[in-house]
Amino acid sequence: MSRANTDICSVELAGGLDNRFRRLFQNPQKILSLYLKEGQTALDVGCGPGFFTLDMAKLVGETGRVIGADLQEGMLSIVRGKVKGTELENRIVLHKCGQDKIGLTDRVDFVLMFYMVHEVPNKNSLFSEIAKLLNPNGKVLLVEPPIHVSRAAFEETLQIARSCGLKVISRPKMFPDKVAVLSAE
């Protein structure tokens, strides 16, 4: 995250990230209900237009909290507009992260990194920060796309995560994506 990243998904393409067709194949409730419980604090890194963020907020319930972090203010504005005036508004905190770090100090129980790690130039910095934010017994769900990320590149990403204090605890199947669940060592 040390240079301007021109490979990030732009706000102009946000509609393609958040639509009914995608929900058929990547149902947020189905994917996230395995990891989130009422009362937890969760972090959605690279939340984009909130495709997963809103469902995360439903799963953590009234006593939980979701931090939606994104590099682009435009993406955060989209999420803000979706939750304004709803019961989810008080559960979701939006955070503009920096080029070089997420910039949070709050500890979290769950971190979602869905289709975004390949966009981060400094993965060491990202995973080191995640390891520090994660509560004991906390989990990270890392999902990368099948076309942009090769198997070798995904394995390299997991090795970087390991070197930063995270361990791979499972490799669930989510065809055709590359998936790993991590925890702090």
Rosetta constraint file for C-alpha pairs under 8 A:
AtomPair CA 1 CA 5 HARMONIC 7.50 0.50
AtomPair CA 1 CA 99 HARMONIC 5.04 0.50
AtomPair CA 1 CA 100 HARMONIC 4.29 0.50
AtomPair CA 1 CA 101 HARMONIC 6.92 0.50
AtomPair CA 1 CA 120 HARMONIC 5.58 0.50
AtomPair CA 1 CA 121 HARMONIC 4.84 0.50
AtomPair CA 1 CA 122 HARMONIC 4.60 0.50
AtomPair CA 1 CA 123 HARMONIC 7.45 0.50
AtomPair CA 1 CA 125 HARMONIC 7.51 0.50
AtomPair CA 1 CA 126 HARMONIC 7.85 0.50
AtomPair CA 2 CA 99 HARMONIC 6.29 0.50
AtomPair CA 2 CA 100 HARMONIC 5.23 0.50
AtomPair CA 2 CA 121 HARMONIC 6.76 0.50
AtomPair CA 2 CA 122 HARMONIC 6.41 0.50
AtomPair CA 3 CA 99 HARMONIC 7.02 0.50
AtomPair CA 3 CA 100 HARMONIC 7.91 0.50
AtomPair CA 3 CA 121 HARMONIC 7.36 0.50
AtomPair CA 4 CA 99 HARMONIC 6.93 0.50
AtomPair CA 5 CA 119 HARMONIC 7.26 0.50
AtomPair CA 5 CA 120 HARMONIC 7.46 0.50
AtomPair CA 5 CA 121 HARMONIC 7.33 0.50
AtomPair CA 7 CA 119 HARMONIC 6.03 0.50
AtomPair CA 8 CA 119 HARMONIC 5.75 0.50
AtomPair CA 9 CA 13 HARMONIC 6.65 0.50
AtomPair CA 9 CA 14 HARMONIC 7.67 0.50
AtomPair CA 10 CA 14 HARMONIC 6.88 0.50
AtomPair CA 11 CA 48 HARMONIC 7.91 0.50
AtomPair CA 11 CA 72 HARMONIC 7.56 0.50
AtomPair CA 11 CA 74 HARMONIC 5.99 0.50
AtomPair CA 11 CA 75 HARMONIC 5.91 0.50
AtomPair CA 13 CA 17 HARMONIC 7.16 0.50
AtomPair CA 14 CA 18 HARMONIC 6.62 0.50
AtomPair CA 14 CA 48 HARMONIC 7.03 0.50
AtomPair CA 14 CA 49 HARMONIC 6.00 0.50
AtomPair CA 14 CA 75 HARMONIC 7.49 0.50
AtomPair CA 15 CA 19 HARMONIC 6.63 0.50
AtomPair CA 15 CA 49 HARMONIC 7.94 0.50
AtomPair CA 17 CA 22 HARMONIC 7.50 0.50
AtomPair CA 17 CA 48 HARMONIC 7.79 0.50
AtomPair CA 17 CA 49 HARMONIC 7.23 0.50
AtomPair CA 17 CA 51 HARMONIC 6.95 0.50
AtomPair CA 18 CA 22 HARMONIC 6.97 0.50
AtomPair CA 18 CA 49 HARMONIC 6.74 0.50
AtomPair CA 18 CA 50 HARMONIC 7.52 0.50
AtomPair CA 18 CA 51 HARMONIC 5.27 0.50
AtomPair CA 19 CA 23 HARMONIC 6.68 0.50
AtomPair CA 20 CA 24 HARMONIC 6.73 0.50
AtomPair CA 21 CA 25 HARMONIC 7.27 0.50
AtomPair CA 22 CA 26 HARMONIC 5.80 0.50
AtomPair CA 22 CA 27 HARMONIC 7.53 0.50
AtomPair CA 23 CA 27 HARMONIC 4.60 0.50
AtomPair CA 23 CA 28 HARMONIC 7.13 0.50
AtomPair CA 26 CA 31 HARMONIC 7.24 0.50
AtomPair CA 27 CA 31 HARMONIC 6.20 0.50
AtomPair CA 28 CA 32 HARMONIC 5.76 0.50
AtomPair CA 28 CA 51 HARMONIC 7.65 0.50
AtomPair CA 28 CA 52 HARMONIC 5.68 0.50
AtomPair CA 28 CA 55 HARMONIC 6.21 0.50
AtomPair CA 28 CA 56 HARMONIC 7.84 0.50
AtomPair CA 29 CA 33 HARMONIC 5.58 0.50
AtomPair CA 29 CA 55 HARMONIC 6.19 0.50
AtomPair CA 29 CA 56 HARMONIC 7.82 0.50
AtomPair CA 29 CA 59 HARMONIC 7.81 0.50
AtomPair CA 30 CA 34 HARMONIC 7.44 0.50
AtomPair CA 32 CA 36 HARMONIC 6.09 0.50
AtomPair CA 32 CA 56 HARMONIC 7.04 0.50
AtomPair CA 32 CA 59 HARMONIC 8.00 0.50
AtomPair CA 33 CA 37 HARMONIC 7.41 0.50
AtomPair CA 33 CA 59 HARMONIC 6.87 0.50
AtomPair CA 35 CA 110 HARMONIC 7.37 0.50
AtomPair CA 35 CA 139 HARMONIC 7.53 0.50
AtomPair CA 36 CA 40 HARMONIC 6.95 0.50
AtomPair CA 36 CA 42 HARMONIC 7.93 0.50
AtomPair CA 36 CA 56 HARMONIC 7.39 0.50
AtomPair CA 36 CA 59 HARMONIC 6.20 0.50
AtomPair CA 36 CA 60 HARMONIC 6.35 0.50
AtomPair CA 36 CA 110 HARMONIC 7.14 0.50
AtomPair CA 37 CA 59 HARMONIC 6.17 0.50
AtomPair CA 37 CA 60 HARMONIC 5.35 0.50
AtomPair CA 37 CA 61 HARMONIC 7.94 0.50
AtomPair CA 38 CA 59 HARMONIC 6.16 0.50
AtomPair CA 38 CA 60 HARMONIC 4.05 0.50
AtomPair CA 38 CA 61 HARMONIC 5.05 0.50
AtomPair CA 38 CA 62 HARMONIC 7.68 0.50
AtomPair CA 38 CA 63 HARMONIC 6.76 0.50
AtomPair CA 38 CA 64 HARMONIC 6.06 0.50
AtomPair CA 39 CA 60 HARMONIC 5.28 0.50
AtomPair CA 39 CA 61 HARMONIC 6.27 0.50
AtomPair CA 39 CA 62 HARMONIC 7.24 0.50
AtomPair CA 39 CA 63 HARMONIC 4.59 0.50
AtomPair CA 39 CA 64 HARMONIC 3.82 0.50
AtomPair CA 39 CA 65 HARMONIC 7.29 0.50
AtomPair CA 40 CA 60 HARMONIC 5.57 0.50
AtomPair CA 40 CA 63 HARMONIC 7.58 0.50
AtomPair CA 40 CA 64 HARMONIC 4.82 0.50
AtomPair CA 40 CA 65 HARMONIC 6.51 0.50
AtomPair CA 40 CA 108 HARMONIC 7.64 0.50
AtomPair CA 40 CA 109 HARMONIC 6.04 0.50
AtomPair CA 40 CA 110 HARMONIC 7.74 0.50
AtomPair CA 41 CA 60 HARMONIC 7.31 0.50
AtomPair CA 41 CA 64 HARMONIC 5.59 0.50
AtomPair CA 41 CA 65 HARMONIC 4.76 0.50
AtomPair CA 41 CA 66 HARMONIC 5.72 0.50
AtomPair CA 41 CA 67 HARMONIC 7.71 0.50
AtomPair CA 41 CA 107 HARMONIC 7.81 0.50
AtomPair CA 41 CA 108 HARMONIC 5.08 0.50
AtomPair CA 41 CA 109 HARMONIC 5.44 0.50
AtomPair CA 41 CA 110 HARMONIC 6.73 0.50
AtomPair CA 42 CA 56 HARMONIC 7.51 0.50
AtomPair CA 42 CA 65 HARMONIC 6.36 0.50
AtomPair CA 42 CA 66 HARMONIC 4.72 0.50
AtomPair CA 42 CA 67 HARMONIC 6.18 0.50
AtomPair CA 42 CA 108 HARMONIC 5.54 0.50
AtomPair CA 42 CA 109 HARMONIC 5.79 0.50
AtomPair CA 42 CA 110 HARMONIC 4.67 0.50
AtomPair CA 42 CA 111 HARMONIC 5.75 0.50
AtomPair CA 42 CA 112 HARMONIC 7.76 0.50
AtomPair CA 43 CA 66 HARMONIC 5.70 0.50
AtomPair CA 43 CA 67 HARMONIC 4.72 0.50
AtomPair CA 43 CA 68 HARMONIC 6.07 0.50
AtomPair CA 43 CA 69 HARMONIC 7.27 0.50
AtomPair CA 43 CA 108 HARMONIC 6.69 0.50
AtomPair CA 43 CA 110 HARMONIC 6.24 0.50
AtomPair CA 43 CA 111 HARMONIC 4.71 0.50
AtomPair CA 43 CA 112 HARMONIC 6.22 0.50
AtomPair CA 44 CA 52 HARMONIC 7.63 0.50
AtomPair CA 44 CA 53 HARMONIC 6.38 0.50
AtomPair CA 44 CA 66 HARMONIC 7.26 0.50
AtomPair CA 44 CA 67 HARMONIC 6.14 0.50
AtomPair CA 44 CA 68 HARMONIC 4.91 0.50
AtomPair CA 44 CA 69 HARMONIC 6.05 0.50
AtomPair CA 44 CA 111 HARMONIC 5.95 0.50
AtomPair CA 44 CA 112 HARMONIC 4.86 0.50
AtomPair CA 44 CA 113 HARMONIC 6.49 0.50
AtomPair CA 45 CA 68 HARMONIC 6.47 0.50
AtomPair CA 45 CA 69 HARMONIC 5.07 0.50
AtomPair CA 45 CA 70 HARMONIC 6.41 0.50
AtomPair CA 45 CA 111 HARMONIC 7.15 0.50
AtomPair CA 45 CA 112 HARMONIC 6.10 0.50
AtomPair CA 45 CA 113 HARMONIC 5.41 0.50
AtomPair CA 45 CA 114 HARMONIC 7.76 0.50
AtomPair CA 45 CA 116 HARMONIC 7.87 0.50
AtomPair CA 46 CA 68 HARMONIC 7.46 0.50
AtomPair CA 46 CA 69 HARMONIC 5.63 0.50
AtomPair CA 46 CA 70 HARMONIC 4.53 0.50
AtomPair CA 46 CA 71 HARMONIC 7.01 0.50
AtomPair CA 46 CA 113 HARMONIC 6.96 0.50
AtomPair CA 46 CA 114 HARMONIC 7.65 0.50
AtomPair CA 46 CA 116 HARMONIC 6.24 0.50
AtomPair CA 47 CA 51 HARMONIC 7.40 0.50
AtomPair CA 47 CA 52 HARMONIC 7.21 0.50
AtomPair CA 47 CA 53 HARMONIC 6.51 0.50
AtomPair CA 47 CA 68 HARMONIC 5.47 0.50
AtomPair CA 47 CA 69 HARMONIC 5.74 0.50
AtomPair CA 47 CA 70 HARMONIC 5.65 0.50
AtomPair CA 47 CA 75 HARMONIC 7.69 0.50
AtomPair CA 47 CA 76 HARMONIC 7.92 0.50
AtomPair CA 48 CA 70 HARMONIC 6.34 0.50
AtomPair CA 48 CA 72 HARMONIC 7.95 0.50
AtomPair CA 48 CA 75 HARMONIC 5.01 0.50
AtomPair CA 48 CA 76 HARMONIC 6.96 0.50
AtomPair CA 48 CA 79 HARMONIC 7.91 0.50
AtomPair CA 49 CA 75 HARMONIC 5.05 0.50
AtomPair CA 49 CA 76 HARMONIC 6.76 0.50
AtomPair CA 49 CA 78 HARMONIC 5.48 0.50
AtomPair CA 49 CA 79 HARMONIC 5.40 0.50
AtomPair CA 50 CA 54 HARMONIC 6.07 0.50
AtomPair CA 50 CA 68 HARMONIC 7.65 0.50
AtomPair CA 50 CA 75 HARMONIC 7.93 0.50
AtomPair CA 50 CA 78 HARMONIC 7.62 0.50
AtomPair CA 50 CA 79 HARMONIC 5.36 0.50
AtomPair CA 51 CA 55 HARMONIC 7.68 0.50
AtomPair CA 52 CA 56 HARMONIC 6.10 0.50
AtomPair CA 53 CA 57 HARMONIC 6.32 0.50
AtomPair CA 53 CA 66 HARMONIC 7.14 0.50
AtomPair CA 53 CA 68 HARMONIC 6.41 0.50
AtomPair CA 53 CA 92 HARMONIC 7.90 0.50
AtomPair CA 54 CA 58 HARMONIC 6.46 0.50
AtomPair CA 54 CA 83 HARMONIC 7.87 0.50
AtomPair CA 54 CA 88 HARMONIC 7.21 0.50
AtomPair CA 54 CA 92 HARMONIC 7.95 0.50
AtomPair CA 55 CA 59 HARMONIC 6.26 0.50
AtomPair CA 56 CA 60 HARMONIC 6.31 0.50
AtomPair CA 56 CA 66 HARMONIC 6.77 0.50
AtomPair CA 57 CA 61 HARMONIC 6.31 0.50
AtomPair CA 57 CA 64 HARMONIC 7.33 0.50
AtomPair CA 57 CA 65 HARMONIC 6.56 0.50
AtomPair CA 57 CA 66 HARMONIC 5.78 0.50
AtomPair CA 57 CA 88 HARMONIC 6.34 0.50
AtomPair CA 57 CA 91 HARMONIC 6.05 0.50
AtomPair CA 57 CA 92 HARMONIC 6.56 0.50
AtomPair CA 58 CA 88 HARMONIC 7.21 0.50
AtomPair CA 60 CA 64 HARMONIC 4.61 0.50
AtomPair CA 60 CA 65 HARMONIC 6.53 0.50
AtomPair CA 60 CA 66 HARMONIC 7.74 0.50
AtomPair CA 61 CA 65 HARMONIC 7.86 0.50
AtomPair CA 61 CA 91 HARMONIC 7.87 0.50
AtomPair CA 62 CA 91 HARMONIC 6.84 0.50
AtomPair CA 63 CA 91 HARMONIC 7.94 0.50
AtomPair CA 64 CA 91 HARMONIC 6.52 0.50
AtomPair CA 65 CA 91 HARMONIC 4.73 0.50
AtomPair CA 65 CA 92 HARMONIC 5.91 0.50
AtomPair CA 65 CA 93 HARMONIC 7.42 0.50
AtomPair CA 66 CA 91 HARMONIC 6.07 0.50
AtomPair CA 66 CA 92 HARMONIC 4.80 0.50
AtomPair CA 66 CA 93 HARMONIC 6.17 0.50
AtomPair CA 67 CA 92 HARMONIC 5.80 0.50
AtomPair CA 67 CA 93 HARMONIC 4.77 0.50
AtomPair CA 67 CA 94 HARMONIC 5.72 0.50
AtomPair CA 67 CA 95 HARMONIC 6.82 0.50
AtomPair CA 68 CA 76 HARMONIC 7.74 0.50
AtomPair CA 68 CA 92 HARMONIC 6.88 0.50
AtomPair CA 68 CA 93 HARMONIC 6.18 0.50
AtomPair CA 68 CA 94 HARMONIC 4.81 0.50
AtomPair CA 68 CA 95 HARMONIC 6.05 0.50
AtomPair CA 69 CA 76 HARMONIC 7.73 0.50
AtomPair CA 69 CA 94 HARMONIC 5.97 0.50
AtomPair CA 69 CA 95 HARMONIC 4.68 0.50
AtomPair CA 69 CA 96 HARMONIC 5.66 0.50
AtomPair CA 69 CA 97 HARMONIC 6.00 0.50
AtomPair CA 69 CA 102 HARMONIC 7.34 0.50
AtomPair CA 70 CA 75 HARMONIC 6.95 0.50
AtomPair CA 70 CA 76 HARMONIC 6.64 0.50
AtomPair CA 70 CA 95 HARMONIC 6.63 0.50
AtomPair CA 70 CA 96 HARMONIC 5.27 0.50
AtomPair CA 70 CA 97 HARMONIC 5.63 0.50
AtomPair CA 71 CA 96 HARMONIC 5.53 0.50
AtomPair CA 71 CA 97 HARMONIC 5.07 0.50
AtomPair CA 71 CA 98 HARMONIC 6.13 0.50
AtomPair CA 71 CA 99 HARMONIC 6.96 0.50
AtomPair CA 72 CA 76 HARMONIC 6.73 0.50
AtomPair CA 72 CA 96 HARMONIC 6.89 0.50
AtomPair CA 73 CA 77 HARMONIC 6.12 0.50
AtomPair CA 73 CA 96 HARMONIC 6.50 0.50
AtomPair CA 74 CA 78 HARMONIC 6.45 0.50
AtomPair CA 75 CA 79 HARMONIC 6.59 0.50
AtomPair CA 76 CA 80 HARMONIC 6.08 0.50
AtomPair CA 76 CA 94 HARMONIC 6.50 0.50
AtomPair CA 76 CA 95 HARMONIC 7.68 0.50
AtomPair CA 76 CA 96 HARMONIC 7.47 0.50
AtomPair CA 77 CA 81 HARMONIC 6.13 0.50
AtomPair CA 78 CA 82 HARMONIC 6.40 0.50
AtomPair CA 79 CA 83 HARMONIC 6.43 0.50
AtomPair CA 80 CA 84 HARMONIC 5.98 0.50
AtomPair CA 80 CA 89 HARMONIC 7.95 0.50
AtomPair CA 80 CA 94 HARMONIC 7.72 0.50
AtomPair CA 83 CA 87 HARMONIC 7.66 0.50
AtomPair CA 83 CA 88 HARMONIC 5.83 0.50
AtomPair CA 83 CA 89 HARMONIC 5.00 0.50
AtomPair CA 84 CA 89 HARMONIC 5.77 0.50
AtomPair CA 85 CA 89 HARMONIC 6.58 0.50
AtomPair CA 87 CA 91 HARMONIC 7.71 0.50
AtomPair CA 88 CA 92 HARMONIC 6.35 0.50
AtomPair CA 96 CA 102 HARMONIC 7.89 0.50
AtomPair CA 97 CA 101 HARMONIC 6.41 0.50
AtomPair CA 97 CA 102 HARMONIC 4.56 0.50
AtomPair CA 97 CA 103 HARMONIC 5.97 0.50
AtomPair CA 98 CA 102 HARMONIC 5.91 0.50
AtomPair CA 98 CA 103 HARMONIC 6.86 0.50
AtomPair CA 100 CA 122 HARMONIC 7.65 0.50
AtomPair CA 100 CA 125 HARMONIC 7.44 0.50
AtomPair CA 101 CA 125 HARMONIC 6.96 0.50
AtomPair CA 101 CA 126 HARMONIC 6.58 0.50
AtomPair CA 101 CA 129 HARMONIC 7.50 0.50
AtomPair CA 102 CA 126 HARMONIC 7.48 0.50
AtomPair CA 102 CA 129 HARMONIC 7.50 0.50
AtomPair CA 104 CA 133 HARMONIC 7.76 0.50
AtomPair CA 105 CA 133 HARMONIC 6.75 0.50
AtomPair CA 106 CA 133 HARMONIC 6.53 0.50
AtomPair CA 107 CA 132 HARMONIC 7.84 0.50
AtomPair CA 107 CA 133 HARMONIC 4.63 0.50
AtomPair CA 107 CA 134 HARMONIC 5.69 0.50
AtomPair CA 107 CA 135 HARMONIC 5.82 0.50
AtomPair CA 108 CA 133 HARMONIC 5.94 0.50
AtomPair CA 108 CA 134 HARMONIC 5.15 0.50
AtomPair CA 108 CA 135 HARMONIC 5.59 0.50
AtomPair CA 108 CA 138 HARMONIC 7.11 0.50
AtomPair CA 109 CA 134 HARMONIC 6.06 0.50
AtomPair CA 109 CA 135 HARMONIC 5.41 0.50
AtomPair CA 109 CA 136 HARMONIC 7.82 0.50
AtomPair CA 109 CA 137 HARMONIC 7.41 0.50
AtomPair CA 109 CA 138 HARMONIC 4.43 0.50
AtomPair CA 109 CA 139 HARMONIC 6.48 0.50
AtomPair CA 110 CA 134 HARMONIC 7.16 0.50
AtomPair CA 110 CA 138 HARMONIC 5.51 0.50
AtomPair CA 110 CA 139 HARMONIC 4.95 0.50
AtomPair CA 110 CA 140 HARMONIC 5.71 0.50
AtomPair CA 110 CA 141 HARMONIC 7.81 0.50
AtomPair CA 111 CA 130 HARMONIC 7.89 0.50
AtomPair CA 111 CA 134 HARMONIC 7.80 0.50
AtomPair CA 111 CA 139 HARMONIC 6.41 0.50
AtomPair CA 111 CA 140 HARMONIC 4.59 0.50
AtomPair CA 111 CA 141 HARMONIC 6.29 0.50
AtomPair CA 112 CA 140 HARMONIC 5.91 0.50
AtomPair CA 112 CA 141 HARMONIC 5.05 0.50
AtomPair CA 112 CA 142 HARMONIC 6.40 0.50
AtomPair CA 113 CA 117 HARMONIC 6.74 0.50
AtomPair CA 113 CA 140 HARMONIC 7.42 0.50
AtomPair CA 113 CA 141 HARMONIC 6.15 0.50
AtomPair CA 113 CA 142 HARMONIC 4.94 0.50
AtomPair CA 113 CA 143 HARMONIC 6.33 0.50
AtomPair CA 114 CA 141 HARMONIC 7.55 0.50
AtomPair CA 114 CA 142 HARMONIC 5.95 0.50
AtomPair CA 114 CA 143 HARMONIC 4.76 0.50
AtomPair CA 114 CA 144 HARMONIC 6.27 0.50
AtomPair CA 115 CA 143 HARMONIC 5.74 0.50
AtomPair CA 115 CA 144 HARMONIC 4.58 0.50
AtomPair CA 115 CA 145 HARMONIC 5.80 0.50
AtomPair CA 116 CA 120 HARMONIC 7.12 0.50
AtomPair CA 116 CA 144 HARMONIC 7.04 0.50
AtomPair CA 117 CA 123 HARMONIC 7.26 0.50
AtomPair CA 117 CA 144 HARMONIC 7.24 0.50
AtomPair CA 118 CA 144 HARMONIC 7.37 0.50
AtomPair CA 118 CA 148 HARMONIC 7.75 0.50
AtomPair CA 118 CA 149 HARMONIC 6.97 0.50
AtomPair CA 120 CA 126 HARMONIC 7.87 0.50
AtomPair CA 122 CA 126 HARMONIC 6.63 0.50
AtomPair CA 123 CA 127 HARMONIC 6.07 0.50
AtomPair CA 123 CA 157 HARMONIC 7.50 0.50
AtomPair CA 123 CA 160 HARMONIC 7.04 0.50
AtomPair CA 123 CA 161 HARMONIC 7.90 0.50
AtomPair CA 124 CA 128 HARMONIC 5.99 0.50
AtomPair CA 124 CA 160 HARMONIC 6.19 0.50
AtomPair CA 124 CA 161 HARMONIC 7.19 0.50
AtomPair CA 124 CA 164 HARMONIC 6.64 0.50
AtomPair CA 125 CA 129 HARMONIC 6.20 0.50
AtomPair CA 126 CA 130 HARMONIC 6.25 0.50
AtomPair CA 127 CA 131 HARMONIC 6.06 0.50
AtomPair CA 127 CA 160 HARMONIC 7.56 0.50
AtomPair CA 127 CA 161 HARMONIC 5.51 0.50
AtomPair CA 127 CA 164 HARMONIC 5.91 0.50
AtomPair CA 127 CA 166 HARMONIC 7.71 0.50
AtomPair CA 128 CA 132 HARMONIC 6.49 0.50
AtomPair CA 128 CA 161 HARMONIC 7.71 0.50
AtomPair CA 128 CA 164 HARMONIC 4.97 0.50
AtomPair CA 128 CA 165 HARMONIC 7.06 0.50
AtomPair CA 129 CA 133 HARMONIC 6.33 0.50
AtomPair CA 130 CA 134 HARMONIC 6.15 0.50
AtomPair CA 131 CA 164 HARMONIC 7.00 0.50
AtomPair CA 131 CA 165 HARMONIC 6.11 0.50
AtomPair CA 131 CA 166 HARMONIC 6.22 0.50
AtomPair CA 131 CA 184 HARMONIC 5.91 0.50
AtomPair CA 134 CA 138 HARMONIC 5.58 0.50
AtomPair CA 134 CA 139 HARMONIC 7.39 0.50
AtomPair CA 134 CA 183 HARMONIC 7.86 0.50
AtomPair CA 134 CA 184 HARMONIC 6.83 0.50
AtomPair CA 136 CA 184 HARMONIC 6.95 0.50
AtomPair CA 137 CA 183 HARMONIC 6.82 0.50
AtomPair CA 137 CA 184 HARMONIC 7.38 0.50
AtomPair CA 138 CA 183 HARMONIC 5.97 0.50
AtomPair CA 138 CA 184 HARMONIC 7.14 0.50
AtomPair CA 139 CA 181 HARMONIC 6.63 0.50
AtomPair CA 139 CA 182 HARMONIC 5.64 0.50
AtomPair CA 139 CA 183 HARMONIC 4.82 0.50
AtomPair CA 139 CA 184 HARMONIC 7.66 0.50
AtomPair CA 140 CA 181 HARMONIC 5.51 0.50
AtomPair CA 140 CA 182 HARMONIC 4.87 0.50
AtomPair CA 140 CA 183 HARMONIC 6.12 0.50
AtomPair CA 141 CA 179 HARMONIC 7.41 0.50
AtomPair CA 141 CA 180 HARMONIC 6.17 0.50
AtomPair CA 141 CA 181 HARMONIC 4.75 0.50
AtomPair CA 141 CA 182 HARMONIC 6.55 0.50
AtomPair CA 142 CA 179 HARMONIC 5.69 0.50
AtomPair CA 142 CA 180 HARMONIC 5.32 0.50
AtomPair CA 142 CA 181 HARMONIC 6.19 0.50
AtomPair CA 142 CA 182 HARMONIC 7.57 0.50
AtomPair CA 143 CA 177 HARMONIC 6.58 0.50
AtomPair CA 143 CA 178 HARMONIC 5.67 0.50
AtomPair CA 143 CA 179 HARMONIC 4.55 0.50
AtomPair CA 143 CA 180 HARMONIC 6.70 0.50
AtomPair CA 144 CA 148 HARMONIC 8.00 0.50
AtomPair CA 144 CA 149 HARMONIC 6.58 0.50
AtomPair CA 144 CA 154 HARMONIC 7.58 0.50
AtomPair CA 144 CA 177 HARMONIC 5.90 0.50
AtomPair CA 144 CA 178 HARMONIC 5.19 0.50
AtomPair CA 144 CA 179 HARMONIC 6.55 0.50
AtomPair CA 145 CA 149 HARMONIC 6.00 0.50
AtomPair CA 145 CA 176 HARMONIC 7.60 0.50
AtomPair CA 145 CA 177 HARMONIC 5.09 0.50
AtomPair CA 145 CA 178 HARMONIC 6.42 0.50
AtomPair CA 146 CA 150 HARMONIC 6.90 0.50
AtomPair CA 146 CA 176 HARMONIC 5.91 0.50
AtomPair CA 146 CA 177 HARMONIC 5.06 0.50
AtomPair CA 146 CA 178 HARMONIC 6.54 0.50
AtomPair CA 149 CA 153 HARMONIC 5.99 0.50
AtomPair CA 149 CA 154 HARMONIC 6.38 0.50
AtomPair CA 150 CA 154 HARMONIC 6.22 0.50
AtomPair CA 151 CA 155 HARMONIC 6.24 0.50
AtomPair CA 151 CA 178 HARMONIC 7.55 0.50
AtomPair CA 152 CA 156 HARMONIC 6.20 0.50
AtomPair CA 153 CA 157 HARMONIC 6.21 0.50
AtomPair CA 154 CA 158 HARMONIC 6.31 0.50
AtomPair CA 154 CA 178 HARMONIC 7.15 0.50
AtomPair CA 155 CA 159 HARMONIC 6.25 0.50
AtomPair CA 156 CA 160 HARMONIC 6.33 0.50
AtomPair CA 157 CA 161 HARMONIC 6.30 0.50
AtomPair CA 158 CA 162 HARMONIC 6.20 0.50
AtomPair CA 158 CA 168 HARMONIC 7.59 0.50
AtomPair CA 159 CA 163 HARMONIC 6.24 0.50
AtomPair CA 160 CA 164 HARMONIC 6.40 0.50
AtomPair CA 161 CA 165 HARMONIC 6.72 0.50
AtomPair CA 161 CA 166 HARMONIC 5.47 0.50
AtomPair CA 161 CA 167 HARMONIC 7.24 0.50
AtomPair CA 162 CA 166 HARMONIC 4.74 0.50
AtomPair CA 162 CA 167 HARMONIC 5.37 0.50
AtomPair CA 162 CA 168 HARMONIC 7.55 0.50
AtomPair CA 165 CA 184 HARMONIC 6.08 0.50
AtomPair CA 165 CA 185 HARMONIC 5.68 0.50
AtomPair CA 166 CA 182 HARMONIC 6.15 0.50
AtomPair CA 166 CA 183 HARMONIC 5.49 0.50
AtomPair CA 166 CA 184 HARMONIC 4.56 0.50
AtomPair CA 166 CA 185 HARMONIC 5.45 0.50
AtomPair CA 167 CA 182 HARMONIC 5.30 0.50
AtomPair CA 167 CA 183 HARMONIC 5.46 0.50
AtomPair CA 167 CA 184 HARMONIC 6.16 0.50
AtomPair CA 167 CA 185 HARMONIC 5.87 0.50
AtomPair CA 168 CA 180 HARMONIC 6.54 0.50
AtomPair CA 168 CA 181 HARMONIC 5.86 0.50
AtomPair CA 168 CA 182 HARMONIC 4.48 0.50
AtomPair CA 168 CA 183 HARMONIC 6.68 0.50
AtomPair CA 169 CA 180 HARMONIC 7.62 0.50
AtomPair CA 169 CA 181 HARMONIC 5.72 0.50
AtomPair CA 169 CA 182 HARMONIC 5.51 0.50
AtomPair CA 169 CA 183 HARMONIC 6.76 0.50
AtomPair CA 170 CA 180 HARMONIC 5.89 0.50
AtomPair CA 170 CA 181 HARMONIC 5.22 0.50
AtomPair CA 170 CA 182 HARMONIC 7.26 0.50
AtomPair CA 171 CA 179 HARMONIC 5.83 0.50
AtomPair CA 171 CA 180 HARMONIC 4.53 0.50
AtomPair CA 171 CA 181 HARMONIC 6.26 0.50
AtomPair CA 172 CA 179 HARMONIC 6.18 0.50
AtomPair CA 172 CA 180 HARMONIC 6.47 0.50
AtomPair CA 172 CA 181 HARMONIC 7.57 0.50
AtomPair CA 173 CA 177 HARMONIC 7.83 0.50
AtomPair CA 173 CA 178 HARMONIC 7.85 0.50
AtomPair CA 173 CA 179 HARMONIC 6.83 0.50
AtomPair CA 174 CA 178 HARMONIC 7.24 0.50
AtomPair CA 174 CA 179 HARMONIC 6.84 0.50
